Structures are given as C-alpha cells and as structure tokens.
Amino acid sequence: MPEMGFVQQLGIGALMTIKVAVLSYLLALAIGTAFALVTLRRRLVVGFIWQVYASIFTGVPSLLVAFLFFYAGSGIVASLASLVGLTVTVDISPFAAAVAALGMVYGAYLADLIRSAIQNVPPGQFEAAKVLLVPQPATWLLVILPQVLRLALPGMTNMWIVVMKDTALISLIGLKEIMAYAKLASGVTKEPFIYYVLASVFFLGMTWLTYFVSRRIESWSERGYKPVVKQEPAHAL
C-alpha cells in the first residue's frame, strides 16, 4: 500500500503539473493567436520573423528549450538589457523556465492551427459583416472567433493534452511536479510500480476530463450550425 505522506506529495505535484500546463497553454495560445493574426497578411518582415521563430521552436525539443531557458536564461536577459544600456540581473526559476519553454514551443504549433482555422472560415462571413456595417472588432469577436473555435477545437484539445504530458519532462530541470514526486517516492519505498501507476491514473484522468469538457464546448460552438455531412467525434472517448 502507498504511504499517505507520499500520496499527499503526489497531490502537491499534481497541482504543480496542472498549474504549469495551464499557464504554458495560455501563453502558447496568446503567442499562437498573435502570430496567426499578423501573418494572415503576407508581409516580408513579419513573415521573416515568423519563419525564424517557427524554425527554432518547432525544430528544437521542448526539453532542450527548457534547459536553455533555465541555465542560460539569466545571461540572455542580461545581454538583451545591455543592448539598451541597462544592467539587469534575473534569476530564472524552474517554474518560469518550464512555462516559457512549453509556451513558446507550442505557440508555434497553435499559430499554424489558428491561422488555418481562420482561413477556413467562409469569405462570405467577412463580406456580410462588412455590408451590414458591423464594426471590425465586433465582427471578429461575435462572428469570426466562434467559427474559428469550432474549426480549431479538436486540434487545440489535442495540443492541450500534449502540453500537459510534456510537463513530465520538466522534472529534469528541478521542478517538483508529479513525476518528480513519483520518482522520489519510488526510490524511498522501493515500490516504483505503485507510484508510477498513480501518476498514470492522474494523466489518464486529466485526459478524460479534457475530452469531457471539449465535448461540451464543441456542442456549444455548434449551436445553429448544420453541417452537410455529420461528422463523428475525432477521439475515442
């Protein structure tokens, strides 16, 4: 039987895992949305910046990015500050390095996903809003974004699950999340099977909860939408 002290530590680690995953995903969503919007119109400078960003963060493993941020982040910030004549000393914590690494890596993937969803919105939606003199902010907020959500939701759901599972790698930079506590408990009690199974149950539970919530959001986003061909759910649950 697992010791209650270690089970409590697993609970603390689970909360840290959720915290890192949520903040990383929100950062990735903000970065992805920003790049998706600015790259809709083909501009040379913006396109070059996007290509450099996407090439770096889709070509380098997220764990390696976390290592770079954790061990070299302070030096990078100090070097950038020195370019404008400032002297800055920043201590990069494992938590900050984890959130920044996962957010910036998966922001590149979400940018392509969101941009594709926007481009798949029928052009007539934009034209109808323009003819009806709907203000552009209202057009995006009330007309376009609900349709983008419906189109991008399956990919965004899968991306959230990938981000959540990638938090298991971040224990290698010293962050005390659920896998770090599972490893600690396994080493002390010599019962790795029990604690790694408990960690697996946590991730499976979070995955099930994600699919449950995504189905509710999918039902909400499809109100009033009648597809020509009815599509089955993309996932197994």
Residue, then its C-alpha position, 0 to 999 in steps of 0.5 A: m500500500p502507498e504511504m499517505g505522506f507520499v500520496q499527499q506529495l503526489g497531490i502537491g505535484a499534481l497541482m504543480t503539473i496542472k498549474v504549469a500546463v495551464l499557464s504554458y497553454l495560455l501563453a502558447l495560445a496568446i503567442g499562437t493567436a498573435f502570430a496567426l493574426v499578423t501573418l494572415r497578411r503576407r508581409l516580408v518582415v513579419g513573415f521573416i520573423w515568423q519563419v525564424y521563430a517557427s524554425i527554432f521552436t518547432g525544430v528544437p525539443s521542448l526539453l532542450v528549450a527548457f534547459l536553455f531557458f533555465y541555465a542560460g536564461s539569466g545571461i540572455v536577459a542580461s545581454l538583451a538589457s545591455l543592448v539598451g544600456l541597462t544592467v539587469t540581473v534575473d534569476i530564472s526559476p524552474f517554474a518560469a523556465a518550464v512555462a516559457a519553454l512549453g509556451m513558446v514551443y507550442g505557440a508555434y504549433l497553435a499559430d499554424l492551427i489558428r491561422s488555418a482555422i481562420q482561413n477556413v472560415p467562409p469569405g462570405q462571413f467577412e463580406a456580410a459583416k462588412v455590408l451590414l456595417v458591423p464594426q471590425p472588432a465586433t465582427w471578429l469577436l461575435v462572428i469570426l472567433p466562434q467559427v474559428l473555435r469550432l474549426a480549431l477545437p479538436g486540434m487545440t484539445n489535442m495540443w492541450i493534452v500534449v502540453m500537459k504530458d510534456t510537463a513530465l519532462i520538466s522534472l529534469i530541470g528541478l521542478k517538483e511536479i508529479m513525476a518528480y514526486a513519483k520518482l522520489a517516492s519510488g526510490v524511498t519505498k522501493e515500490p516504483f510500480i505503485y507510484y508510477v501507476l498513480a501518476s498514470v491514473f492522474f494523466l489518464g484522468m486529466t485526459w478524460l476530463t479534457y475530452f469531457v469538457s471539449r465535448r461540451i464546448e464543441s456542442w456549444s460552438e455548434r449551436g445553429y450550425k448544420p453541417v452537410v455531412k455529420q461528422e463523428p467525434a475525432h477521439a475515442l472517448 
